[in-house]
Amino acid sequence: QVQLVESGGGLVQAGGSLRLSCAASGRTFSNYAVGWFRQAPGKERDFVASISRSGGNTSHADAVKGRFTISRDNAKNTVYLEMNSLNPEDTAVYYCAARYTISPTYQPTTVSQYGYWGQGTQVTVSS
């Protein structure tokens, strides 16, 4: 199995930027598609972005398109989420998740498609 650890969260003012990292260990990271999700208090866990095992295919939720970018460095076993133009509605705990796949283009977008999860990192955007 694979273990995931998120980092990079924090408090930022509206309009600011953060870069989240998801570091993986345990198995060959390049065999896993990875996604970012977020969960605000009292709400469901929502899809943010996902990336295929090779990094050649990505998907972003409409709410973050043009502001957030997912990327990965398989040599460093790390997936990143670059977040720009943050607003208070982006406040949530951000989780990364991994799914083993043999497909080079598969990029799951739902919670149920992922089997491995990190512990989450808090992002708070002040107005």
C-alpha positions as a Markdown table, in Angstrom:
| # | Residue | x | y | z |
|---|---|---|---|---|
| 1 | Gln | 0.0 | 0.0 | 0.0 |
| 2 | Val | 1.0 | 3.7 | -0.2 |
| 3 | Gln | 1.1 | 6.2 | 2.6 |
| 4 | Leu | 0.3 | 9.9 | 1.9 |
| 5 | Val | 1.3 | 13.0 | 3.9 |
| 6 | Glu | 0.0 | 16.4 | 3.0 |
| 7 | Ser | 1.8 | 19.7 | 3.8 |
| 8 | Gly | 1.8 | 23.3 | 2.9 |
| 9 | Gly | -1.5 | 24.4 | 4.4 |
| 10 | Gly | -1.9 | 27.5 | 6.5 |
| 11 | Leu | -3.6 | 30.9 | 6.9 |
| 12 | Val | -3.6 | 33.3 | 3.9 |
| 13 | Gln | -5.4 | 36.5 | 3.0 |
| 14 | Ala | -7.9 | 36.6 | 0.1 |
| 15 | Gly | -6.1 | 36.9 | -3.2 |
| 16 | Gly | -3.0 | 35.1 | -1.9 |
| 17 | Ser | -1.4 | 31.8 | -2.9 |
| 18 | Leu | -0.4 | 28.5 | -1.4 |
| 19 | Arg | 1.2 | 25.4 | -2.7 |
| 20 | Leu | 0.2 | 22.1 | -1.1 |
| 21 | Ser | 2.4 | 19.0 | -1.3 |
| 22 | Cys | 1.4 | 15.3 | -1.1 |
| 23 | Ala | 4.4 | 13.1 | -0.3 |
| 24 | Ala | 4.0 | 9.4 | -0.9 |
| 25 | Ser | 5.9 | 6.4 | 0.4 |
| 26 | Gly | 5.5 | 2.6 | 0.4 |
| 27 | Arg | 5.0 | 1.6 | -3.2 |
| 28 | Thr | 5.9 | 2.7 | -6.7 |
| 29 | Phe | 4.3 | 6.1 | -6.8 |
| 30 | Ser | 4.2 | 6.3 | -10.6 |
| 31 | Asn | 1.6 | 3.4 | -10.5 |
| 32 | Tyr | -1.0 | 5.6 | -8.8 |
| 33 | Ala | -3.4 | 8.3 | -10.0 |
| 34 | Val | -3.7 | 11.0 | -7.4 |
| 35 | Gly | -6.4 | 13.4 | -6.5 |
| 36 | Trp | -7.0 | 16.4 | -4.2 |
| 37 | Phe | -10.2 | 16.8 | -2.3 |
| 38 | Arg | -11.4 | 19.3 | 0.2 |
| 39 | Gln | -13.9 | 19.3 | 3.0 |
| 40 | Ala | -15.3 | 22.4 | 4.7 |
| 41 | Pro | -17.0 | 22.1 | 8.2 |
| 42 | Gly | -20.5 | 20.6 | 7.9 |
| 43 | Lys | -20.0 | 19.8 | 4.2 |
| 44 | Glu | -19.2 | 16.8 | 2.1 |
| 45 | Arg | -15.7 | 16.1 | 0.8 |
| 46 | Asp | -15.5 | 17.6 | -2.7 |
| 47 | Phe | -13.3 | 16.9 | -5.7 |
| 48 | Val | -10.7 | 19.6 | -6.4 |
| 49 | Ala | -8.2 | 18.1 | -9.0 |
| 50 | Ser | -6.7 | 14.8 | -10.2 |
| 51 | Ile | -3.8 | 13.7 | -12.2 |
| 52 | Ser | -2.9 | 10.5 | -14.0 |
| 53 | Arg | 0.0 | 8.3 | -13.1 |
| 54 | Ser | 2.2 | 9.8 | -15.7 |
| 55 | Gly | 1.1 | 13.4 | -15.1 |
| 56 | Gly | 0.0 | 13.7 | -18.7 |
| 57 | Asn | -3.7 | 14.0 | -17.9 |
| 58 | Thr | -5.3 | 16.3 | -15.3 |
| 59 | Ser | -8.8 | 17.4 | -14.3 |
| 60 | His | -9.9 | 20.4 | -12.2 |
| 61 | Ala | -13.2 | 21.1 | -10.6 |
| 62 | Asp | -15.1 | 24.1 | -12.2 |
| 63 | Ala | -14.8 | 26.0 | -8.9 |
| 64 | Val | -11.0 | 26.1 | -9.1 |
| 65 | Lys | -10.3 | 26.1 | -12.9 |
| 66 | Gly | -7.9 | 28.8 | -13.8 |
| 67 | Arg | -6.8 | 29.3 | -10.2 |
| 68 | Phe | -5.5 | 25.9 | -9.0 |
| 69 | Thr | -3.1 | 23.6 | -10.8 |
| 70 | Ile | -2.2 | 20.0 | -10.0 |
| 71 | Ser | 1.1 | 18.6 | -11.0 |
| 72 | Arg | 3.4 | 15.7 | -9.9 |
| 73 | Asp | 7.1 | 14.8 | -9.7 |
| 74 | Asn | 7.4 | 11.0 | -9.7 |
| 75 | Ala | 11.1 | 11.2 | -9.1 |
| 76 | Lys | 10.3 | 12.9 | -5.8 |
| 77 | Asn | 7.1 | 10.8 | -5.1 |
| 78 | Thr | 5.2 | 14.1 | -4.7 |
| 79 | Val | 2.0 | 15.6 | -6.1 |
| 80 | Tyr | 1.5 | 19.4 | -5.8 |
| 81 | Leu | -1.6 | 21.7 | -5.8 |
| 82 | Glu | -0.7 | 25.2 | -6.7 |
| 83 | Met | -3.5 | 27.5 | -5.4 |
| 84 | Asn | -3.7 | 31.1 | -6.6 |
| 85 | Ser | -6.3 | 33.9 | -6.2 |
| 86 | Leu | -7.6 | 32.2 | -3.0 |
| 87 | Asn | -10.9 | 33.3 | -1.6 |
| 88 | Pro | -12.7 | 32.5 | 1.7 |
| 89 | Glu | -14.8 | 29.9 | 0.0 |
| 90 | Asp | -11.6 | 27.9 | -0.5 |
| 91 | Thr | -11.3 | 27.4 | 3.3 |
| 92 | Ala | -11.3 | 23.7 | 4.0 |
| 93 | Val | -9.2 | 20.7 | 5.0 |
| 94 | Tyr | -7.5 | 19.5 | 1.9 |
| 95 | Tyr | -6.8 | 15.8 | 1.4 |
| 96 | Cys | -4.8 | 14.0 | -1.2 |
| 97 | Ala | -5.8 | 10.5 | -2.3 |
| 98 | Ala | -4.2 | 7.8 | -4.4 |
| 99 | Arg | -5.6 | 5.0 | -6.6 |
| 100 | Tyr | -3.5 | 2.2 | -8.1 |
| 101 | Thr | -4.1 | 1.9 | -11.9 |
| 102 | Ile | -2.5 | 0.3 | -14.9 |
| 103 | Ser | -4.0 | 3.0 | -17.2 |
| 104 | Pro | -1.7 | 5.9 | -18.1 |
| 105 | Thr | -4.6 | 8.3 | -18.5 |
| 106 | Tyr | -7.0 | 7.4 | -15.7 |
| 107 | Gln | -7.7 | 10.3 | -13.4 |
| 108 | Pro | -10.5 | 9.6 | -10.9 |
| 109 | Thr | -12.7 | 12.4 | -9.7 |
| 110 | Thr | -14.9 | 10.9 | -7.0 |
| 111 | Val | -14.2 | 10.0 | -3.4 |
| 112 | Ser | -15.2 | 6.3 | -3.8 |
| 113 | Gln | -12.7 | 5.8 | -6.5 |
| 114 | Tyr | -9.7 | 6.3 | -4.2 |
| 115 | Gly | -8.4 | 3.7 | -1.7 |
| 116 | Tyr | -5.6 | 5.6 | 0.0 |
| 117 | Trp | -5.9 | 8.9 | 1.8 |
| 118 | Gly | -3.7 | 11.3 | 3.7 |
| 119 | Gln | -4.6 | 13.0 | 7.0 |
| 120 | Gly | -5.3 | 16.4 | 5.5 |
| 121 | Thr | -4.0 | 19.9 | 5.8 |
| 122 | Gln | -6.0 | 22.9 | 6.8 |
| 123 | Val | -6.2 | 25.9 | 4.5 |
| 124 | Thr | -7.8 | 29.0 | 5.8 |
| 125 | Val | -8.4 | 32.1 | 3.7 |
| 126 | Ser | -9.3 | 35.3 | 5.5 |
| 127 | Ser | -11.3 | 38.1 | 3.9 |
